[in-house]
Amino acid sequence: MNETLVCAVGNVATQPVYRELAAGPSARFRLAVTARYWDREKNAWTDGHTNFFTVWANRQLATNAAASLGVGDPVIVQGRLKVRTDVREGQSWTSADIDAVAIGHDLARGTSAFRRGNAKGEAVGGGSPQQPEPVWETPAGESADDTADTESQQQQEVAAVT
């Protein structure tokens, strides 16, 4: 099947609207995507035209998007582009919608804390204690075996605390 897949980087322009439908959860919000370019005459970055897309999410993505996104959040949306033209009250209207496959915060512009959802689609919180960050690097002068012993010791200390 031929589809137009797009990846749009912008800001959430409206609060996500969440609905429970017969086919499952659905959410929608408006995404503002503004092109920026370097203006040589002004010697500064300048905002170009802003495009607005209506982003549609379904099922678990809808639940997570409604719980995670707020107006002004920088996001990256990947999905199928749908351009529609309607005639309303004698005028022609064109809308650009994105049926989202994935939505995430833009980590180039801030930080985010991920929380895995449970089977019912709710965020998991506080049920299990936080695990310490594993040691990813081997310090100079130590072998990989020494690092493995240190990680094992850290895991035993965490188990003793809980």
Order of alpha helices (4+ residues) and beta strands (2+ residues): beta-beta-beta-beta-alpha-beta-beta-alpha
